[in-house]
Amino acid sequence: MTITHLVTHSGGFHADELLSTVILSRLYPHAELVRTRDKAWITPAEGRIIYDVGGQFDAAARIFDHHQRPNPLRPDGQPYSSFGLIWAAFGQDYLRALEVLEKDLDRVHAAFDADFVRPVDLLDNGAVDSAEAGPLFAGLTLPVLLESLKPVFDDRRDGADDAAFVDALSIARAFVEARLRHKAAKLRATDVVLRAIEDAGERRVLELPMGMPFRGAVEQAGADHLLFVIHPRDSDWALTTIRTGDDTFETRADLPLAWAGLTDAAFEAASGVPGAAFCHNGRFLAIARSREAVLALAELAVAEVCATA
């Protein structure tokens, strides 16, 4: 069936129908966007997808509202917004349109639902409050930022809401597609890291072919023996620590205290390694001018950790 119209409500907008439009307008780029509350438009019909309006949820009839009672719920009882409903129905097709690898499709779909779609659903339904992010960050959640793109209260120009919606759509699309690119890339990186862990055997230092996300794969592999990671950069090499979690700066092991904040000749003198170029004051990153130099630094860092264990 050819989809000719994407129908959502007129007036002010929220993140859920804006983000739903991101998904649908990529899948149906030639469909006309109609923002209305006209009963004739928000009733299911051939060639249209209706969302966040209409008082029904019926995927077969292509209407995806969540404001009615009873409202559609996830299997765990949490409420859907229109974004969650659209993602459940069209998300995998959207990922294919972004050329996500077929083998990664289910994992990317589920991960994006868990940490991007679900929070939008919960905020839209009032099941959580953006203030839970804390007073400093409450105004910086994505739904709040997207909704700040609405016209101000006294902008009474004809079509101001529709124009703002269209302008906001490109911004919302950038966030969605960037997040999904990173999720897909992280899965590709996992494959590379797992192979590198296998090649490393019992060595304490993991060598990667380039900078990439690695902590999740290290944990997945149960490689508890690894302490540091090295990889080439554009013209030098990096030695990095391994954090113990996503939400902490604590590491499995720090670089030597004697290196902290040193550069060039001072770093070479302190480490005894020609080509040592820089060590961050936080002791989580060191830079060397060659692979030989970074390997030497890594061996010294491992030796110090083992000596103090």
C-alpha positions in Angstrom: 0.0 0.0 0.0 1.2 3.5 -0.8 1.2 5.9 2.2 0.2 9.3 1.0 -0.4 11.2 4.2 1.2 11.3 7.7 -1.5 12.8 10.0 -0.9 14.2 13.5 -2.5 16.9 15.5 -2.2 20.6 14.9 -1.2 23.3 17.4 1.7 23.0 19.8 3.8 19.9 19.7 5.6 17.5 22.0 8.6 15.3 21.5 6.6 12.1 20.9 4.8 13.1 17.7 7.9 15.1 16.5 10.1 12.0 16.9 7.4 9.8 15.4 7.5 12.0 12.3 11.2 11.6 12.1 10.7 7.8 11.7 7.7 8.0 9.3 9.0 10.7 7.1 12.1 8.8 6.3 10.1 5.6 5.5 7.5 7.6 3.5 9.4 10.6 2.2 6.8 11.5 -0.4 3.9 11.4 2.0 2.3 14.7 2.9 2.5 15.8 6.5 -1.0 16.9 7.7 -1.3 18.5 11.2 -5.0 18.8 12.0 -7.7 17.8 14.4 -10.4 17.6 11.7 -12.4 14.4 12.3 -12.3 13.5 8.7 -8.5 13.4 8.7 -8.0 11.7 12.1 -10.2 8.7 11.1 -8.4 5.7 9.6 -8.5 5.5 5.8 -6.6 4.2 2.9 -3.1 5.6 2.4 -2.7 7.4 5.8 -0.9 6.9 9.1 -2.4 8.7 12.0 -0.5 9.2 15.3 -0.8 11.1 18.6 -4.4 11.9 17.7 -7.6 10.1 16.9 -8.4 8.3 20.2 -7.5 4.8 19.0 -4.6 2.4 18.8 -4.9 -0.1 16.0 -1.7 -0.9 14.2 -3.5 -2.8 11.5 -5.6 0.3 10.8 -2.5 2.5 11.0 -3.7 4.7 13.9 -1.3 5.2 16.8 -2.8 7.3 19.6 -2.2 6.8 23.3 -4.5 9.4 25.0 -7.6 7.2 25.2 -8.7 5.0 28.1 -7.6 2.3 28.4 -4.3 3.5 27.0 -1.8 1.2 25.3 0.8 -0.3 27.7 4.1 -2.0 27.3 4.4 -5.6 28.5 5.8 -4.4 31.8 2.8 -2.1 32.3 4.6 1.2 31.5 2.7 3.5 29.1 3.4 4.1 25.5 3.4 7.5 23.8 2.9 7.7 20.1 6.7 7.5 19.7 6.8 4.1 21.4 3.9 2.8 19.3 5.5 4.1 16.1 8.9 2.7 17.0 7.4 -0.7 17.8 5.6 -0.9 14.5 8.1 0.8 12.2 11.5 0.9 14.0 13.0 -2.1 12.3 12.1 -0.8 8.9 13.6 2.5 9.8 16.9 0.8 10.9 17.0 -1.0 7.6 16.6 2.4 5.8 19.6 3.6 7.8 21.5 0.5 6.6 22.0 -1.1 10.0 23.4 -4.6 9.6 20.6 -7.2 9.6 22.4 -9.2 12.3 22.4 -6.2 14.6 18.8 -5.1 13.9 17.1 -6.7 16.9 19.8 -5.5 19.4 19.9 -1.9 18.0 16.1 -1.7 18.0 15.8 -3.0 21.6 18.6 -0.8 22.9 17.2 2.4 21.3 13.8 1.5 22.7 15.2 1.1 26.2 17.2 4.2 26.6 15.8 6.7 24.1 12.2 5.8 23.2 11.0 4.7 26.6 12.1 7.8 28.4 10.2 9.9 25.9 7.1 7.7 26.5 7.3 8.1 30.2 7.9 11.8 30.2 5.0 12.4 27.8 2.6 10.4 29.9 3.7 12.1 33.2 5.0 8.7 34.5 8.3 10.4 35.3 9.2 14.1 35.7 12.1 15.7 34.0 13.0 17.1 37.4 14.2 13.6 38.3 17.3 14.6 36.2 18.1 17.0 39.0 17.6 20.8 39.2 20.7 21.5 37.1 19.8 19.2 34.2 16.0 19.1 34.2 15.8 21.7 31.5 18.3 19.8 29.3 16.4 16.5 28.7 15.8 15.9 25.0 12.0 16.2 25.2 12.2 19.6 27.0 14.8 20.9 24.5 12.7 19.8 21.5 9.6 21.4 23.0 11.5 24.6 23.5 11.4 24.9 19.7 7.7 25.7 19.8 6.7 29.3 19.1 6.5 31.6 22.2 3.0 32.2 23.6 2.5 35.6 21.8 3.7 34.6 18.4 0.3 34.7 16.7 1.4 34.5 13.1 -0.7 32.2 10.9 1.1 28.9 10.5 3.6 29.6 13.3 3.1 26.2 14.9 3.4 24.3 11.7 6.5 26.2 10.6 8.1 25.5 14.0 7.3 21.8 13.8 9.0 21.5 10.4 12.0 23.4 11.6 12.2 21.2 14.7 11.9 18.1 12.7 15.4 18.4 11.2 16.9 18.9 14.7 15.0 15.9 16.1 16.2 13.8 13.1 19.8 14.7 13.8 19.5 13.4 17.4 17.7 10.2 16.4 20.1 9.3 13.6 23.2 10.2 15.5 22.2 8.1 18.5 21.4 5.1 16.2 24.6 5.5 14.3 26.5 5.3 17.5 24.6 2.3 18.7 25.2 0.4 15.5 28.9 1.4 15.5 29.2 0.2 19.1 28.0 -3.3 18.0 30.5 -3.3 15.1 33.2 -2.3 17.6 32.2 -5.1 19.9 33.0 -7.7 17.2 36.5 -6.1 16.6 37.2 -5.9 20.4 36.2 -9.5 21.0 38.6 -10.7 18.3 41.4 -8.5 19.8 40.7 -10.0 23.3 41.1 -13.5 21.9 44.3 -12.5 20.2 45.7 -10.9 23.4 45.4 -14.1 25.4 46.5 -13.5 28.9 48.3 -10.3 28.2 47.3 -7.4 30.4 47.2 -4.9 27.6 44.7 -5.0 24.8 45.8 -3.6 21.4 43.1 -2.3 19.1 43.4 -1.2 15.4 41.9 2.2 16.2 40.0 4.1 18.9 36.6 2.6 19.5 34.2 1.8 22.3 35.7 -1.2 24.2 34.5 -1.4 27.8 31.3 -3.3 27.1 33.0 -6.0 25.0 35.7 -6.3 27.7 33.1 -7.0 30.3 31.1 -9.3 27.9 34.2 -11.4 27.3 34.9 -11.6 31.1 38.4 -10.3 30.4 39.1 -9.3 34.0 42.8 -9.6 33.5 43.0 -6.6 31.1 44.3 -3.4 32.7 45.0 -1.0 29.8 44.2 -0.5 26.1 46.5 0.8 23.3 45.5 2.0 19.8 47.0 4.1 17.0 45.7 7.7 16.4 46.4 9.9 13.4 50.1 10.2 13.9 50.7 8.8 17.4 49.5 6.1 19.8 47.2 6.2 22.9 47.4 4.3 26.1 44.1 4.4 28.0 42.7 2.9 31.2 39.5 0.8 31.5 36.7 2.4 33.4 34.7 0.1 35.8 31.3 1.5 34.6 29.6 3.9 32.3 28.7 6.3 35.1 32.0 6.5 36.9 35.6 7.6 36.3 36.9 4.8 38.5 39.3 2.6 36.6 40.7 -0.9 36.9 44.1 0.7 37.2 45.5 4.2 36.9 48.7 5.2 35.0 51.7 5.8 37.3 51.4 8.9 39.5 54.9 10.0 38.5 53.7 10.5 35.0 50.8 12.8 35.8 50.7 16.0 33.8 54.1 15.5 32.1 54.9 16.2 28.4 57.7 15.6 26.0 61.2 15.6 27.6 59.9 15.6 31.1 57.7 12.6 30.4 60.5 10.8 28.6 62.8 11.4 31.7 60.2 10.3 34.2 59.3 7.1 32.3 62.6 6.4 30.7 60.8 5.8 27.4 62.0 7.8 24.3 58.9 9.0 22.4 56.7 9.4 25.5 54.7 12.6 24.6 52.0 13.3 27.2 50.2 11.9 30.2 46.9 13.4 31.4 46.9 14.8 34.9 44.0 12.5 35.6 46.2 9.5 34.7 43.7 7.9 32.4 45.4 8.7 29.1 49.0 8.8 27.8 50.3 9.5 24.3 53.4 8.1 22.7 54.9 8.9 19.3 55.3 5.3 18.2 53.9 1.8 18.8 57.2 0.8 20.4 57.0 3.7 22.8 53.4 3.1 23.8 54.1 -0.6 24.4 57.0 0.3 26.6 54.8 2.7 28.6 52.0 0.1 28.9 54.5 -2.5 30.2 55.8 0.0 32.8 52.2 0.8 33.9 51.3 -2.9 34.2 54.5 -3.6 36.2 53.6 -0.8 38.7 50.1 -2.1 39.2 51.3 -5.7 39.7 54.0 -4.5 42.1 51.5 -2.7 44.3 48.7 -5.3 44.1 
